[in-house]
Amino acid sequence: MSTFIGTAFNPRLVQLFAIVFLAMLTLAVMLDIALDRSGQEPLAPRVSRWAGQFPWFATGLALFVGMMVAHFFLSPL
């Protein structure tokens, strides 16, 4: 099919990554809805508080995610 370092990519692997990403996003939305309905604090304030407590880690995580997104969109196929 293709090599990992080669010029082609594996469509099944891309599909697997898309499914995993959408599953994680769906779980986060479902958790946010469940927290909201039970009267507890939603995810956004929790994440904001965590980022305020650990600003260097949050900055590094944001930079890492940004680099991965840029790599995805800017890499030639």
Distance bins in CASP14 RR format, pairs under 12 A and 6 or more apart:
PFRMAT RR
TARGET T0000
AUTHOR 0000-0000-0000
RMODE 2
METHOD distances of the structure
MODEL  1
1 8 1 0 0 1 0 0 0 0 0 0 0
1 9 0 0 0 0 1 0 0 0 0 0 0
1 10 1 0 0 1 0 0 0 0 0 0 0
1 11 0 0 0 0 1 0 0 0 0 0 0
1 12 0 0 0 0 1 0 0 0 0 0 0
1 13 0 0 0 0 1 0 0 0 0 0 0
2 8 1 1 0 0 0 0 0 0 0 0 0
2 9 1 0 0 1 0 0 0 0 0 0 0
2 10 1 0 1 0 0 0 0 0 0 0 0
2 11 0 0 0 0 1 0 0 0 0 0 0
2 12 0 0 0 0 0 1 0 0 0 0 0
2 13 0 0 0 0 1 0 0 0 0 0 0
2 14 0 0 0 0 0 1 0 0 0 0 0
2 77 0 0 0 0 0 1 0 0 0 0 0
3 9 0 0 0 0 1 0 0 0 0 0 0
3 10 0 0 0 0 1 0 0 0 0 0 0
4 10 0 0 0 0 1 0 0 0 0 0 0
4 13 0 0 0 0 1 0 0 0 0 0 0
6 77 0 0 0 0 0 1 0 0 0 0 0
7 75 0 0 0 0 0 1 0 0 0 0 0
7 76 0 0 0 0 1 0 0 0 0 0 0
7 77 0 0 0 0 1 0 0 0 0 0 0
8 14 0 0 0 0 0 1 0 0 0 0 0
8 77 0 0 0 0 1 0 0 0 0 0 0
9 15 0 0 0 0 0 1 0 0 0 0 0
9 17 0 0 0 0 0 1 0 0 0 0 0
9 72 0 0 0 0 0 1 0 0 0 0 0
9 75 0 0 0 0 0 1 0 0 0 0 0
9 76 0 0 0 0 0 1 0 0 0 0 0
9 77 1 0 0 1 0 0 0 0 0 0 0
10 16 0 0 0 0 1 0 0 0 0 0 0
10 17 0 0 0 0 0 1 0 0 0 0 0
11 17 0 0 0 0 0 1 0 0 0 0 0
11 18 0 0 0 0 0 1 0 0 0 0 0
12 18 0 0 0 0 0 1 0 0 0 0 0
12 19 0 0 0 0 0 1 0 0 0 0 0
13 19 0 0 0 0 0 1 0 0 0 0 0
13 20 0 0 0 0 0 1 0 0 0 0 0
14 20 0 0 0 0 0 1 0 0 0 0 0
14 21 0 0 0 0 0 1 0 0 0 0 0
14 72 0 0 0 0 0 1 0 0 0 0 0
14 77 0 0 0 0 0 1 0 0 0 0 0
15 21 0 0 0 0 0 1 0 0 0 0 0
15 22 0 0 0 0 0 1 0 0 0 0 0
16 22 0 0 0 0 0 1 0 0 0 0 0
16 23 0 0 0 0 0 1 0 0 0 0 0
17 23 0 0 0 0 0 1 0 0 0 0 0
17 24 0 0 0 0 0 1 0 0 0 0 0
17 68 0 0 0 0 0 1 0 0 0 0 0
17 72 0 0 0 0 1 0 0 0 0 0 0
18 24 0 0 0 0 0 1 0 0 0 0 0
18 25 0 0 0 0 0 1 0 0 0 0 0
18 72 0 0 0 0 0 1 0 0 0 0 0
19 25 0 0 0 0 0 1 0 0 0 0 0
19 26 0 0 0 0 0 1 0 0 0 0 0
20 26 0 0 0 0 0 1 0 0 0 0 0
20 27 0 0 0 0 0 1 0 0 0 0 0
21 27 0 0 0 0 0 1 0 0 0 0 0
21 28 0 0 0 0 0 1 0 0 0 0 0
21 65 0 0 0 0 0 1 0 0 0 0 0
21 68 0 0 0 0 0 1 0 0 0 0 0
21 69 0 0 0 0 0 1 0 0 0 0 0
21 72 0 0 0 0 0 1 0 0 0 0 0
22 28 0 0 0 0 0 1 0 0 0 0 0
22 29 0 0 0 0 0 1 0 0 0 0 0
23 29 0 0 0 0 0 1 0 0 0 0 0
23 30 0 0 0 0 0 1 0 0 0 0 0
24 30 0 0 0 0 0 1 0 0 0 0 0
24 31 0 0 0 0 0 1 0 0 0 0 0
25 31 0 0 0 0 0 1 0 0 0 0 0
25 32 0 0 0 0 0 1 0 0 0 0 0
25 43 0 0 0 0 0 1 0 0 0 0 0
26 32 0 0 0 0 0 1 0 0 0 0 0
26 33 0 0 0 0 0 1 0 0 0 0 0
27 33 0 0 0 0 0 1 0 0 0 0 0
27 34 0 0 0 0 0 1 0 0 0 0 0
27 43 0 0 0 0 0 1 0 0 0 0 0
28 34 0 0 0 0 0 1 0 0 0 0 0
28 35 0 0 0 0 0 1 0 0 0 0 0
28 42 0 0 0 0 0 1 0 0 0 0 0
28 43 1 0 0 1 0 0 0 0 0 0 0
28 44 0 0 0 0 0 1 0 0 0 0 0
28 46 0 0 0 0 0 1 0 0 0 0 0
28 47 0 0 0 0 0 1 0 0 0 0 0
29 35 0 0 0 0 0 1 0 0 0 0 0
29 36 0 0 0 0 0 1 0 0 0 0 0
29 42 0 0 0 0 0 1 0 0 0 0 0
29 43 0 0 0 0 1 0 0 0 0 0 0
29 44 0 0 0 0 0 1 0 0 0 0 0
30 36 0 0 0 0 0 1 0 0 0 0 0
30 37 0 0 0 0 0 1 0 0 0 0 0
30 43 0 0 0 0 0 1 0 0 0 0 0
31 37 0 0 0 0 0 1 0 0 0 0 0
31 38 0 0 0 0 0 1 0 0 0 0 0
31 40 0 0 0 0 0 1 0 0 0 0 0
31 41 0 0 0 0 0 1 0 0 0 0 0
31 42 0 0 0 0 1 0 0 0 0 0 0
31 43 1 0 0 1 0 0 0 0 0 0 0
31 44 0 0 0 0 0 1 0 0 0 0 0
31 46 0 0 0 0 0 1 0 0 0 0 0
31 47 0 0 0 0 0 1 0 0 0 0 0
32 38 0 0 0 0 0 1 0 0 0 0 0
32 39 0 0 0 0 0 1 0 0 0 0 0
32 40 0 0 0 0 0 1 0 0 0 0 0
32 41 0 0 0 0 0 1 0 0 0 0 0
32 42 1 0 1 0 0 0 0 0 0 0 0
32 43 1 0 1 0 0 0 0 0 0 0 0
32 44 1 0 0 1 0 0 0 0 0 0 0
32 45 0 0 0 0 0 1 0 0 0 0 0
32 46 0 0 0 0 1 0 0 0 0 0 0
32 47 0 0 0 0 0 1 0 0 0 0 0
33 39 0 0 0 0 0 1 0 0 0 0 0
33 40 0 0 0 0 0 1 0 0 0 0 0
33 42 0 0 0 0 1 0 0 0 0 0 0
33 43 0 0 0 0 1 0 0 0 0 0 0
34 40 0 0 0 0 1 0 0 0 0 0 0
34 42 0 0 0 0 1 0 0 0 0 0 0
34 43 0 0 0 0 0 1 0 0 0 0 0
35 41 1 0 0 1 0 0 0 0 0 0 0
35 42 1 0 1 0 0 0 0 0 0 0 0
35 43 1 0 0 1 0 0 0 0 0 0 0
35 44 0 0 0 0 0 1 0 0 0 0 0
35 45 0 0 0 0 0 1 0 0 0 0 0
35 46 0 0 0 0 1 0 0 0 0 0 0
36 42 1 0 1 0 0 0 0 0 0 0 0
36 43 0 0 0 0 1 0 0 0 0 0 0
36 44 0 0 0 0 0 1 0 0 0 0 0
36 45 0 0 0 0 0 1 0 0 0 0 0
40 46 0 0 0 0 1 0 0 0 0 0 0
41 47 0 0 0 0 0 1 0 0 0 0 0
41 48 0 0 0 0 0 1 0 0 0 0 0
41 49 0 0 0 0 1 0 0 0 0 0 0
41 50 0 0 0 0 0 1 0 0 0 0 0
42 48 0 0 0 0 0 1 0 0 0 0 0
42 49 0 0 0 0 0 1 0 0 0 0 0
43 49 0 0 0 0 0 1 0 0 0 0 0
43 50 0 0 0 0 0 1 0 0 0 0 0
44 50 0 0 0 0 0 1 0 0 0 0 0
44 51 0 0 0 0 0 1 0 0 0 0 0
45 51 0 0 0 0 0 1 0 0 0 0 0
45 52 0 0 0 0 0 1 0 0 0 0 0
46 52 0 0 0 0 0 1 0 0 0 0 0
46 53 0 0 0 0 0 1 0 0 0 0 0
47 53 0 0 0 0 0 1 0 0 0 0 0
47 54 0 0 0 0 0 1 0 0 0 0 0
47 58 0 0 0 0 1 0 0 0 0 0 0
47 61 0 0 0 0 0 1 0 0 0 0 0
47 62 0 0 0 0 0 1 0 0 0 0 0
48 54 0 0 0 0 0 1 0 0 0 0 0
48 55 0 0 0 0 0 1 0 0 0 0 0
48 58 0 0 0 0 1 0 0 0 0 0 0
49 55 0 0 0 0 0 1 0 0 0 0 0
49 58 0 0 0 0 0 1 0 0 0 0 0
50 57 0 0 0 0 1 0 0 0 0 0 0
50 58 1 0 0 1 0 0 0 0 0 0 0
50 61 0 0 0 0 0 1 0 0 0 0 0
51 57 0 0 0 0 1 0 0 0 0 0 0
51 58 1 1 0 0 0 0 0 0 0 0 0
51 59 0 0 0 0 1 0 0 0 0 0 0
51 60 0 0 0 0 0 1 0 0 0 0 0
51 61 0 0 0 0 1 0 0 0 0 0 0
51 62 0 0 0 0 1 0 0 0 0 0 0
52 58 1 0 0 1 0 0 0 0 0 0 0
52 59 0 0 0 0 0 1 0 0 0 0 0
54 60 0 0 0 0 1 0 0 0 0 0 0
54 61 0 0 0 0 1 0 0 0 0 0 0
54 62 0 0 0 0 0 1 0 0 0 0 0
55 61 0 0 0 0 0 1 0 0 0 0 0
55 62 0 0 0 0 0 1 0 0 0 0 0
56 62 0 0 0 0 0 1 0 0 0 0 0
56 63 0 0 0 0 0 1 0 0 0 0 0
57 63 0 0 0 0 0 1 0 0 0 0 0
57 64 0 0 0 0 0 1 0 0 0 0 0
58 64 0 0 0 0 0 1 0 0 0 0 0
58 65 0 0 0 0 0 1 0 0 0 0 0
59 65 0 0 0 0 0 1 0 0 0 0 0
59 66 0 0 0 0 0 1 0 0 0 0 0
60 66 0 0 0 0 1 0 0 0 0 0 0
60 67 0 0 0 0 1 0 0 0 0 0 0
60 68 0 0 0 0 0 1 0 0 0 0 0
61 67 0 0 0 0 0 1 0 0 0 0 0
61 68 0 0 0 0 0 1 0 0 0 0 0
62 68 0 0 0 0 0 1 0 0 0 0 0
62 69 0 0 0 0 0 1 0 0 0 0 0
63 69 0 0 0 0 0 1 0 0 0 0 0
63 70 0 0 0 0 0 1 0 0 0 0 0
64 70 0 0 0 0 0 1 0 0 0 0 0
64 71 0 0 0 0 0 1 0 0 0 0 0
65 71 0 0 0 0 0 1 0 0 0 0 0
65 72 0 0 0 0 0 1 0 0 0 0 0
66 72 0 0 0 0 1 0 0 0 0 0 0
66 73 0 0 0 0 1 0 0 0 0 0 0
66 74 0 0 0 0 0 1 0 0 0 0 0
67 73 0 0 0 0 0 1 0 0 0 0 0
67 74 0 0 0 0 0 1 0 0 0 0 0
67 75 0 0 0 0 0 1 0 0 0 0 0
68 74 0 0 0 0 0 1 0 0 0 0 0
68 75 0 0 0 0 0 1 0 0 0 0 0
69 75 0 0 0 0 0 1 0 0 0 0 0
END
